[in-house]
Amino acid sequence: MKQRIDLGAETVAFVRQRVTEIVGENQENIQTIKFEMKEVKEQIFRLFYDYQVVRNWPHVAANTAEILAISEMHVHRLAKNRGKKY
């Protein structure tokens, strides 16, 4: 079995690096950052969910739930609320 890759840790490391590059030691630069958490969460959900749907893979909701550490019921709700039914 392949080793599990923690994309969450990689994402945090990337964002930390970018904030350091953008802000540096100038506190006024913090105002130049835009990071809409709700939109980012939606895009990440869609990335994992749609990636599987497009490929006609089985168990999309279960796989997505496991990857994102959320319930399968929540995956169904997110997919439905988006207006797309798979």
Secondary structure, 3 states (H helix, E strand, C coil): CCCCCCHHHHHHHHHHHHHHHHHCCCHHHHHHCCCCHHHHHHHHHHHHHHHHHHCCCCCHHHHHHHHHCCCHHHHHHHHHHCCCCC
